């Protein structure tokens, strides 16, 4: 019976590991806000939404006209399926490059993300001051700095309304954002400083071919959004962000674990996609630990289950009955000694010392009945 007790404790430890893995998995899968735009956009609607990202290899970048054409194609396709409305879809696009910017404290080279559409609906960076820039702004020369660039050029973060200079052209600062604090984004975002600029403004300095496109839209049927994207952007690398941390996708990640270090796609992913892939690997490892620990716990409980089945659970019932008899005997003798102590106290006789009686029960075990200590303490001798 001792080995069964050890196996039960091992099973309890494994189940605790499985529970901890499950909690960490839930925490990590919800840590990146850029991967849950579809859930936020759907709200309380019964219509399911899906978020999909497109990454374009060099030489296959779409033009702005192709992006706008695709947007109208999606709206007309949704209208044919009985879905119509201005806010059914949200999309954004971006490209990355470097520029030299100048501020009161000097000049520095910084990484630039040229953005278009509703970029900050997908990437809700924390504002330290000011506001986001969007496609609805009347002024196209507004930019957004990250906190590192703000401290380097100005020595602070309250910079709304101030300006920086790029190629002798002044640009108004709309606000300052904080860099993401999660460990995956910290590893993926290797830029020392970062500047967000509208694509129309960036085109004044350099050509900005679109390298990434993101869209959230209703999923009429399974594979609907991927079908539209793959037909309009052939050769693009598609990633369904909504299903990234689902169990089937994590199982597929575990199966392809040996190919994860390999860069087989001819695209340069932005840092938020690399952060999501890093988080995806961690979630896959936690799922693997969860499954292995839960399965091992079940295996450890098999000998106990076999023992209980062979004994017909009679051992448990006998132990319960034995514990009940002991409790009844204890209550009976406690009452007996209390009555005896009260009787002898009233008669003035000396109470005898605490005695121990032995008796065999019907199972052959020796039971020791003794006077309880708290009864003996309440007795006074005369």
Secondary structure, 3 states (H helix, E strand, C coil): CHHHHHHHHHHHHHHHHHHHHHHHHHHHHCCCHHHCHHHHHHCCCCCCEEEEEEECCCCCCCCHHHHHHHHHHHHHHHHHCCCCCCCCCEEEEEEEEEEEEEECCEEEEEEEEEEEECHHHHCCCCEEEECCCCCCCCCCCEEEEEHHHHHHHCCCCCCCCCEEEECCEEEEEEEEECCCCCHHHHHHCCCCCEEEEEHHHHCCCCCCCCCEEEEEEECCCCCHHHHHHHHHCCCCEEEECCCCCCHHHHHHHHHCHHHCCCCCCCCCCCHHHHHHHHHHHHHHHHHHHHHHHHHHHHHHHHHHHHHHHHCCCHHHHHHHHHHHHHHHHHHHHHHHHHHHHHHHHHHCCCCCCCCEEEEECCCCCEEEEECCHHHHHCCCCC
